[in-house]
Amino acid sequence: MVDFNQKCEQKKPKALKRRTRLILETSLAINAFKREIHVFLESLRHRKWALTYLIALTCLSTVIFSLAEHHTPFDSFYWTVTVLSTVGFGDITPHTIVGKTLFIVVAISGITTYIYLITSWQTSVIEARLERKLWELAEADYKGRTRKSKAQFES
């Protein structure tokens, strides 16, 4: 007859393995989440200056256009947004040299800033996907090695 202590000793390694596996999987999930957060914050840090520049350019060109062309601040803001977004309806147009020069600067700066923001966002998305794929491959390799070592140990 097998007593209770021997039964507990027999079940202990399986329970420990399950707990260890659970702890390992939880740790891997937490590390994956940390990596995702790190990639997001890193990409945000790179875009922070471009977004700050875009906001400053919008504010500054709104004020300058309002003063140079004698439009209301809302009309000037509307003009700035249409120029920055390259929509350019043409309902509000600059008539002075300062306004026309501002149009050139805002149009070129807006396009280059948008291009930078889009490419940096796209780069961070691609990097995150590649990093996730590499971690999946590493985890699969680790699991494959542990299965092989288990099979060698059992035989």
N, C-alpha and C positions, 0 to 999 in steps of 0.2 A: 504494500500500500504506500502511495506517495503522500507525504504530508504537505501541509499548506505552505510551509517555507520553501520546500523544493519547487512547488508550482510557481511561487512568486519569483524565485530565482530564474526559472526557465522563461517566464514572460518578460522579465526585466530588460534583457537586451533588445527585444522587439519594440518595447515601449520607448526605450532610450533612443533607438534608431529613428522612430517616428518623431519624437520630440526634436531630435537633432536635425532631422530633415526639415521639420516645420520651422525651426529657428533659422536654418540656412536659407530656406525659401523666403522667409520673411525678411531676412537680412538682404538678400538679393533684390527683392522688390523695393525695399527702402533705398538701397543704393541706386537702383534704376530711377526712382523718383527724384533722388538728389541730383543725379546726372541731368535729368530733364530740366529741373529747376535751374541748375547751373548754366545749361545751354541757353535757356530763355533769358536769364539775367545778363549773361554775356552778350547776347545779341541785342538786348535792350540797351546795354551800356554803349555799344557801338552806334546805335541809332539815336541815342539821346542828343548828341550834338547836331545831327542833321535835323531832327525835329525842333530843337531849340532854334536853329538857324532859320528854319521855315517859318516858325511863329514870329521871330524877330523881323524877318523880311516882310511878312504880311503886315505887321504893325507899322513898321517904318515906311513902307511904300504907301500904305493907306494915308498916313499923315502927310507925306510929301505930296502925293497926288491931290489930296484935299486942298493943301495950301497953294500948289502950283496951278491947278486947274479950276479952283474956286467951286468945288462940288461939296455936297454934304458928306460928313464922315461915312454914312451908310453907303452912299453911292460910290465913294472912294474904296470902301471895303469890298463892295460888290465888284468893282472894276478889278481890284487886286486879285480876288479869288478867280474871276474869269480868265485873267491873264496867266496866273500861276497854274491853273488847271488846263491851260491851252484850249479852252472853249472859245473865248473871244467872240461874243455875240456881235459886237460892233455898235451897240446902242449908246455906249459911252466911249468916246475916243479922246485921246490927248490932242491938244491944239498948240501947246507951247513946246519949246525946245526941251525944257526940263521934263515935261510930261512924256515926250517922245523918248528921251534918253532913259527915263525911268521905266518905260515900257520895255525897252530893249534889255535893260539889266534884270528886270523882274522876270521876263519871259525866259531868258537864258538861265538864270539862277533857279527858277522854278523847275524847269525841265531837268537840269542836272541833279537837283536835289531829289526829285521824284525817281529818277533813274537810280541814284545811289540807294534810296530807301528800298526800292523794289528788289534790286540785286542783293543787297545785304540781307533782306528778309528771306529771299530765295536761297541764298547761301546757308543761312542758319538752319533752314528747314532741311536742306540736303545733308548738312553735317549731322544734324540730329538723327536723321534716318540711317545714315551710314554708321554712326556710333551705336545706335540701337541694334543694327544688324550684326555688327562686330561682337557686341555683348551676347547676342543670341547664339552666335557661332561659338564663342568662348564657353558659354554655359553648356551647349550641346557637347562640345569636346570634353568638358569636365565630367558631364554625366556619362559619356561614353567610356572615359578612362575609369571611372569608379565601377561601372558595370564589368569592364574587363578584369579589373583587379579583384572584384567579388568572385567572378567566375574562376579565376586562377586560384583564389584562396579556397573555394569550395571543392575544386577538383583535386 
